[in-house]
Amino acid sequence: MRPHICVRWDAFDALLEQHGLRSRYAIARYLDLSQPTVNRVLDGKQSPGERFIAAVLKRFDVPFEDIFEVFEGRAACEVRS
């Protein structure tokens, strides 16, 4: 199995709340990413890619392990509720 990077949704949601980012449009603009990319990650249709990860780490100034974790196989990733 290939390793996959998964989002720690509780920590990610807390960051969004702290920064007042309530819409996907606002998240995309803040991270300087396309809204379709943000939608696919938030909907669980796509694992976060390097641009998404880099944008989150840089804009929120957090360490990787606070927001992301690595699992063997995509099925191990928590689905966003």
C-alpha positions in Angstrom: 0.0 0.0 0.0 1.1 3.5 -0.7 1.2 6.1 2.1 -1.4 8.9 2.0 -1.5 12.2 3.7 -4.7 12.8 5.6 -6.1 16.0 7.1 -6.8 16.1 10.9 -10.2 17.6 10.4 -10.7 18.8 14.0 -7.4 20.7 14.0 -8.1 22.1 10.5 -11.6 23.2 11.4 -10.2 24.9 14.5 -7.8 26.9 12.3 -10.6 27.9 10.0 -12.6 29.1 13.0 -9.7 31.1 14.5 -9.2 32.9 11.2 -12.9 33.5 10.5 -12.9 31.4 7.3 -16.5 30.3 7.1 -16.9 29.6 3.4 -15.0 27.5 0.9 -14.6 30.6 -1.2 -12.9 32.3 1.7 -10.7 29.3 2.4 -9.6 29.1 -1.3 -8.8 32.9 -1.4 -6.9 32.8 1.9 -4.8 29.8 0.8 -4.5 31.2 -2.8 -5.8 27.9 -4.2 -8.6 27.2 -6.7 -12.0 26.7 -5.1 -12.5 23.3 -7.0 -9.2 22.1 -5.4 -10.4 23.1 -1.9 -13.8 21.5 -2.6 -12.3 18.2 -3.6 -10.0 18.0 -0.5 -12.8 19.1 1.8 -15.2 16.6 0.2 -12.7 13.8 0.6 -12.6 13.2 -3.2 -8.9 14.1 -3.3 -6.0 13.7 -0.9 -4.3 17.0 -0.1 -1.6 17.6 -2.6 1.7 19.5 -2.1 0.2 22.9 -3.0 -2.6 22.5 -0.6 -0.3 21.3 2.2 2.2 24.0 1.6 -0.5 26.7 1.5 -1.9 25.5 4.8 1.5 25.3 6.5 2.6 28.7 5.3 -0.6 30.7 5.7 -1.5 29.3 9.1 2.1 29.0 10.3 1.6 25.5 11.8 3.8 22.4 11.8 2.9 19.6 9.5 2.0 17.1 12.2 -0.6 19.5 13.8 -2.8 19.4 10.7 -1.8 16.4 8.7 -0.9 12.7 9.3 0.4 9.9 7.1 -1.3 6.6 6.8 -0.7 3.5 4.8 -3.6 3.4 2.3 -6.3 6.1 1.7 -9.0 4.1 3.4 -7.3 4.8 6.7 -8.1 8.6 6.4 -10.9 9.9 8.5 -13.9 11.0 6.4 -14.9 14.6 7.1 -18.3 14.7 8.9 
